[in-house]
Amino acid sequence: MTDDDRTPDLAESWALIESERERARRSVRVDERVVYGVWALAWGVGYLALFVWAGPEGQPGLPGPIVFGVLIVAAIVVTVAHIEGRTRGTGGPDAETNAMLGWAWPLGFIGSSLTAGAIGRAGIEGDAAAIVYNGLPCLVVACLYMGTGAALRDRRQLVLGGWIAVTVGIASFIGGAHLYLAMAVLGGGGFAVATVAAARDRAGRP
């Protein structure tokens, strides 16, 4: 009997099963370089555009909001498409957790947008308006990243969420047009560092 005809023993069978499991995990693993990279670009360039075309009290001036909005929408589309493509067809507790977290993002943004709109209707304007309109959605992002990091035991997301929260606080104290510059450098920079760290981890995986 040749080696090709020999029945695999228990150790070989177990090694084969583990190899197939690892291959399956790699096939559905989200590439964090893509997710963090598109958001580093969106925040870095988008907030820089808001800074360049901002008014004296920090109010966004055209075409800054258009550039920012297009980049944010593009980042959302790329992120959703990438995650959906990598996780389609998976099941079990991980799929349920991802679905719950997926709903948390739009609901968080809907709530923050309605709150910001109500504050605007109450008469807030100038520097205070810029702080509120920027701070509310960004704090939602920070809390969701920290919550996701805790739920998935992902230290990188937890740290990134904390960094975003601190960045929003610093930028709010700076105020004016320089609020957007702080968000571009510190916020976009935080995503860029996460992208580099994800790339190093990816390069170290077999």
N, C-alpha and C positions, 0 to 999 in steps of 0.2 A: 504494500500500500504506500502510495506517495504521500508527501507532506500536504499536497493539495486535497487529498481524499481523507486525511485524518480529521476526526471530530474534535473541535476545540475543547480543551479542558475548562474547568470552572473559572480559573483565574483569567484565562484568555477571553472567555465569554463576558466576564465582568468588566474587563478592560475595554472590550468592544462596546458594551453598553454605555460605559462612562464616556467613551470617545464620542458616541452618537449624541449623548445628552449635551456634552459641551458644544458640539457642532450646532445643535438646535438652539442652545442659549445664545451663541454668537450670532445666529441668523436673525434672532428677534431683538437683539440688544440695540437700544437706541444709541446712535453715534453722537455723543455729547459735543464733539468738535463742531458738528453742524448746528446743533441747537444753540450752544453758547456763542458760536461764531457769528451767526446771523443777528443775534441780539447785541453783540458787541458793536457790530456795524450800525445797526439801527439806532442804538442809543448814542454812540459816538458821533456819527455824522448827523443824525436827526437833531440832537440837542445843540450841536455846533451850529446848525442852520438856524435854530431858534435864537441863539445868541447873536449871530451875525446880523439878523434882520429884526432884532427886538427894539422896542421903543425905549425912551429914557426911563420909564417906570417899570420896565420889564414886560410890557404887553407885547405879545408876538405880532410881528408884522410880516406881511406877505413878501416872498413866497415861503418863509420859514415854516409855518404850520403845514403847508401843503407837502413840503419835502419830508417833514417829520411824520406826518400821517401816512404818506405812501410807504415810507420805510418800515413803520410799525406794522401796517397791514401786511406788507410783504414778509416780514419776519414771522407774523402769526401764521400766514399761509404755508410758508416753508416748514415751520415747526410742526404744525398739525399734519401736513402731508407726510413728513418724514416719520413721525411717531406712528401714524396710522399705518403707513406702509410696513414698518418694522414689527408692529404688534398685531396685525390683522390675523385672525384665526386662532389667537392664543386664548386660553381659558383659565379657570381656577381663581384662587384668591388674588393673584397679581392683577389679573384682568379686571376684577371687581374693584380693587383699589385704584387702578388707573382710571376707571370710569368715574368713580366718585371724585377723584382729584380733577378730572376733566371738566366736570360740572362746576367745581368750585371756582374756576377761573372766570367764566362768563358771568356767573352770579355775583362774584366779587366786584367785577367791573361795572355791572349794571347798578349795583348798590352805590358804588362810589360816584358814578356819573350822575345818578339821581340826587345824591347828597350835594355834589358840587353845583348842580343846576339850581337846587333850592337855595343854596348860599348865595349864588349869583343873583337870583330873583330878589333876595332880601336886600340887595344893594351893595354888595362888596365889590370893590374895584381897585385898580392900580396895583401896587406891589403886593397887597394882601391877596388879591385875586390870583395873581401869578403863583403865590405860595400855595394856596388852597388847591387850585386846579392841577398843579404839578404834584403836590404832596399826596393827595388822597389816592389816586390810582397807583402811584409808586409804592406807597405803604401797603396797598393790597398785594402788589407783586412781591414785596419783601416778606410779608406774612405767609403768602402761599408757598414761596420757596422754602421758608423755614418749616412750615407745616409738612410739605412734601418730603423735605430732608429727614424730618423726625419719623414720618410714616414709613419711609422706605429705608431708613437707616443710612441715608446718603449724606455724609459729612460735608461734601462739597456744596450741595444745595443749601444745607443749613448755614454754612459760613457765608455763602453768597447772599442769602436772604438777609442775614444780619448786617452784612456790608452795605447792602442797598438801603436798609433802614437807617443806618448811621449816615450814609451819603445824603439821603433826603433831609435829615435833620440839619446837617452842615449847610447844604444848599439853601434851605429855608432861612437860616440865619444870615446867610450872605445876601439873599434877596436881589431884587432888580434883575438886570440882564445877566449879571454874573451868576445868577442861580443856574441858568442853562449851561454856562461854561463848566460849572462845578459838576453838574450832572453828566456832561459829556466826558469829562476827564475821569472823575471818580466812578460814576456808574458804568460808562462804557469801558473804562479801564478794568473794573471788577469782572465784567463778562470776558474781557480779553484775557485776563489772568486765568480764569476758569477754562477758557478754550485751550490755552497753552498747557495747563495741568492735565486736561483730558487727553490732549495729543500725546503727552509723555506717558500717561497710563496706557494708552492704546498701543504705543510703540513697544511697551514692555510686556504686552500680552502675547502668549504663544499663538 
